[in-house]
Amino acid sequence: MLSKVQSASLFGIEAYLVEVEVDIASRGLPHFSIVGLPDASVKESRDRVRAALKNNGYNFPFRPVTINLAPADLKKEGSSFDLPMAVGLCASERLLEPDSVSGYLITGELSLDGRIKPIKGALSVALLAREKGLKLVLPAENAPEAAVVGSVAVYGAQSLPEVIDFLRGQGELKRFTADIENSMRVGSRYEEDFSEVKGQEHAKRALEVAASGAHNALMIGPPGSGKTMLSRRLPSILPPMTFEEALETTRIHSVAGLLNNGRALLAIRSFRAPHHTISDIALIGGGQIPRPGEVSLSHNGVLFLDELPEFKRNVLEVLRQPLENGEVTISRAAASVAYPARFMLVAAMNPCPCGYLGDDRRQCACSPFQVSRYRARVSGPLLDRIDIHIEVPAVPYKDLREEHSGERSETIKARVVEARGRQLKRFSGEGIYANGQMKSRHIKKFCRLKPDAQGLLETAAQRLALSARAYTRILKLSRTIADMEGSDDIHAHHLSEAIQYRSLDKNL
């Protein structure tokens, strides 16, 4: 007998509908075949499903069994088809009425004893169920995440017998709902605070400017000067995430399998700090069936690259497209997939190979040639895409022993939110939300300089040999600094502060 169960598979961060067709022939030698471009993990479902049915008292048919995963021309991967296969087999054996599974989207991995294990991408599957008007049955651990979508009935199950009894009408499954406001409030607390950073007032100011305009930043200083400490606290001064941003971020982490069990929503901005040995595919995303990389996992958050010159040149160069476009497009022979990748890039590097060039306390042992070669590892085009260059000197001992703490992150965040509010109002209808995202037409429209500021910029462009992209970066920074002061016009003192954040152009 033939039965059909609706399930889903992932491609990128999108889920698409898969119809699990189960056919049990009336005669022939026993065999179990799965067709429809399954990968190895899907083919192994035969053994998991057989054991789960047998260990829960359901008869497994000793006849030819064929399962088709339609559409058959798209690659299927993962273990999420275990549960719909088992349900389809029960329906084909008349343990369920065929109509009892209609109207449901079923997904989940089975253990050998019939327990249902969590899957990846539950949030995307829930969005698909809402779009198709289906009720969703999935592992109980994924149910809080799926319930965030709203307007869809989400049922969480612990075991295969629970699902079978529920579809028979002989049992109940818990229907999950989500308290969005509580999830956003509870999940938006940061463990680290700017008040813990001693000294480095200039660097703190630069990072506040970066956060106010969503600008990329590069910190240069000796080891132990606090570059990593400052970077880790940057998300705590960024504006609170909106529900749409949290949903998009959660969706990416869900597809990557990085959500903590029971975590419904990611309400804090991501901070990703990959090691410098990372490959270009791990950074940008990819694989036979493309998966999100670090740039997508840091979407709506911060991507921190420590020891920037130690990264391979080809790894750094792949950052250029997502920094400009805010997304990553990965092309394969069968199809292309686009992942969102709108993040703030914060990088850190030493001034020289030994790290102590310009340090008053230790003498640098590097030759001019070694320093030049070390800095040349970072290409000019990548540096042009980094708006702010910050010198982070070593912290004097007297600052370290100070008991007085600096401003708390909440205080700085309030000023950042105020500056971002002006930008949101200005860019209404423009398709962007911050100064760091401005294109040429926006710069021409919103970054007009006063005469004194225009003369200052022309002089700086000649002395620092600024590229055209660096020139536009200074204009963007000036606009952000003016917004922080509540000024509609860009004056010379706004421009001078922006220029000092580009003073490393000539050296690097």
C-alpha positions, -999 to 999 in steps of 0.1 A, spaced: 0 0 0 12 35 -8 12 63 19 25 99 17 39 120 45 50 157 42 85 166 55 111 191 47 148 195 37 172 225 38 190 243 11 209 273 25 188 288 52 156 280 33 135 249 38 116 232 9 88 207 10 97 170 6 70 144 1 80 110 17 62 84 -4 63 49 11 53 19 -9 51 -17 4 47 -43 -23 24 -73 -18 49 -98 -30 86 -102 -37 119 -107 -17 123 -84 13 144 -53 6 144 -16 17 154 10 -9 154 48 -6 154 68 -38 153 106 -45 190 115 -43 196 106 -7 230 111 8 247 85 31 230 97 63 196 94 46 204 59 34 213 49 69 178 57 80 168 22 69 186 7 99 175 34 124 138 31 113 138 -7 113 153 -9 148 130 19 162 99 2 149 109 -33 161 120 -20 196 86 -3 201 65 -33 192 56 -23 156 60 -50 129 85 -42 102 72 -55 68 92 -85 53 83 -74 18 98 -50 -7 98 -15 7 105 15 -15 107 51 -2 108 80 -26 118 115 -15 101 139 -39 112 161 -57 137 134 -68 161 158 -85 172 177 -54 198 163 -31 186 152 4 208 151 34 206 147 72 187 124 95 154 144 97 136 120 74 137 91 100 104 100 117 84 107 85 96 74 71 86 55 102 52 72 102 48 64 65 56 27 71 30 26 99 4 42 76 12 17 48 8 -12 72 -27 1 83 -15 10 118 -26 46 109 -54 58 87 -38 73 55 -58 106 61 -45 110 96 -11 123 84 -25 148 60 -22 184 71 10 177 91 46 184 83 67 158 102 104 158 108 129 143 133 157 119 139 151 85 155 173 67 179 173 29 179 150 28 209 124 51 193 134 84 210 132 114 188 164 135 186 167 172 176 174 183 141 190 213 124 170 242 108 138 238 128 131 275 125 133 274 87 110 243 87 85 261 109 85 291 85 78 266 56 49 249 76 34 284 81 37 292 45 21 259 34 -6 260 61 5 227 78 7 217 114 43 208 125 54 177 145 90 177 154 114 168 183 104 184 216 139 200 220 133 219 187 97 229 196 105 262 215 126 274 186 99 265 160 72 281 181 88 315 177 74 317 142 38 320 154 6 314 134 16 277 131 6 248 154 38 233 168 38 199 185 68 185 203 73 148 206 97 127 227 93 93 211 79 75 181 50 59 200 38 94 211 36 104 175 18 73 164 -8 76 193 -13 113 185 -20 106 149 -44 78 158 -62 102 181 -54 81 212 -29 105 228 -19 141 230 13 160 221 22 192 239 15 222 217 42 248 221 39 286 221 65 312 226 67 343 247 86 366 223 89 395 247 103 374 275 127 356 252 140 389 238 144 403 273 160 373 290 183 365 261 196 401 256 220 402 286 258 405 279 283 390 303 311 415 295 310 453 301 331 482 289 335 494 325 360 465 330 385 480 305 412 502 322 424 531 303 423 531 264 399 561 263 409 569 227 402 533 216 369 533 235 358 565 217 368 550 183 347 519 190 318 540 201 321 558 167 323 524 150 292 512 168 272 544 161 277 541 123 282 503 118 318 509 107 346 483 104 376 488 126 413 478 128 432 480 161 470 481 160 490 477 192 515 456 211 505 423 228 486 427 260 473 462 252 437 451 254 427 448 217 408 415 222 392 427 255 379 458 238 366 438 208 347 413 229 328 441 246 318 458 213 285 438 210 274 451 244 272 487 231 255 479 198 218 487 195 194 460 209 184 435 183 149 438 167 127 407 165 134 405 128 171 406 133 169 380 161 148 357 139 173 360 110 203 354 132 186 324 150 177 309 116 213 309 105 226 294 137 198 268 136 207 257 101 244 254 113 233 233 143 247 258 168 216 266 188 218 255 225 191 229 233 159 246 243 171 281 232 142 297 214 157 329 201 192 345 199 186 380 212 222 391 216 245 401 188 269 374 177 306 376 184 327 352 162 365 350 166 379 323 142 415 313 145 439 325 119 444 290 106 408 290 93 402 281 56 385 303 31 355 278 29 351 278 67 351 316 67 329 323 38 308 291 38 306 262 13 307 225 10 290 200 -14 257 213 0 267 248 11 267 256 48 270 290 64 306 302 73 318 325 100 308 356 81 272 344 81 273 332 117 284 368 126 254 383 107 240 413 127 270 410 150 308 412 151 334 392 132 367 395 151 400 386 133 429 386 158 464 386 144 451 398 110 484 394 91 486 358 101 455 349 81 462 334 47 460 360 19 433 341 0 412 338 32 413 376 38 405 384 2 372 365 2 360 390 28 358 418 2 325 408 -14 305 404 19 319 436 33 305 455 3 273 436 -4 262 422 30 257 387 17 276 357 4 267 339 -28 280 303 -30 277 287 -64 278 250 -72 271 230 -103 235 223 -93 225 256 -78 236 288 -60 227 297 -25 229 332 -8 236 336 29 231 370 47 265 383 59 259 419 73 284 422 101 309 446 117 345 435 110 369 442 139 405 432 133 436 434 155 473 432 146 507 439 161 527 468 146 555 445 137 564 408 138 577 410 174 549 433 184 568 461 202 574 487 175 568 521 192 565 506 226 582 527 253 588 497 276 603 472 252 627 475 223 616 463 189 640 437 173 625 439 138 643 453 108 625 479 85 622 452 58 606 427 83 581 454 94 573 463 58 568 427 48 547 419 78 523 448 72 521 441 34 504 408 43 472 428 46 462 441 11 453 477 4 419 468 -10 409 451 23 423 480 43 402 504 23 371 486 34 380 491 70 367 525 81 386 531 114 423 524 121 429 526 159 463 527 176 461 509 209 492 515 230 502 495 261 483 505 292 505 522 318 507 504 352 491 534 370 459 530 349 458 492 356 458 498 394 431 525 392 400 514 411 378 538 392 360 521 364 350 536 331 316 541 316 293 511 316 282 496 283 246 506 290 256 543 291 276 541 259 248 521 242 223 549 250 244 573 230 248 548 202 211 541 200 204 579 198 229 583 169 215 553 151 180 567 155 190 598 136 204 576 108 172 555 107 152 586 102 175 600 76 177 567 56 140 560 57 131 545 23 167 542 12 171 505 20 200 510 45 200 518 83 235 531 91 262 554 78 286 526 73 263 512 46 261 543 25 267 540 -12 280 568 -35 245 583 -41 239 585 -3 273 601 3 266 628 -23 232 634 -8 239 633 29 276 642 34 279 677 21 308 696 38 311 731 50 338 752 32 364 749 60 358 711 62 362 708 24 396 725 24 408 703 53 397 671 34 415 681 2 448 687 22 445 654 40 438 635 8 471 648 -8 493 643 23 480 608 31 476 597 -6 441 585 1 424 562 -23 390 570 -36 375 544 -12 394 558 18 381 593 8 345 581 10 352 563 43 363 595 59 331 612 47 310 584 63 329 587 96 324 624 96 287 619 91 286 595 121 306 618 144 283 647 134 253 625 142 268 617 176 268 654 184 233 659 170 246 681 142 229 682 107 261 696 91 296 682 89 321 707 104 359 708 103 362 693 138 340 663 128 362 658 98 395 661 117 385 634 141 375 612 112 409 618 95 428 608 125 411 574 123 426 570 88 461 582 97 475 547 92 467 547 55 501 562 46 520 538 69 502 506 60 
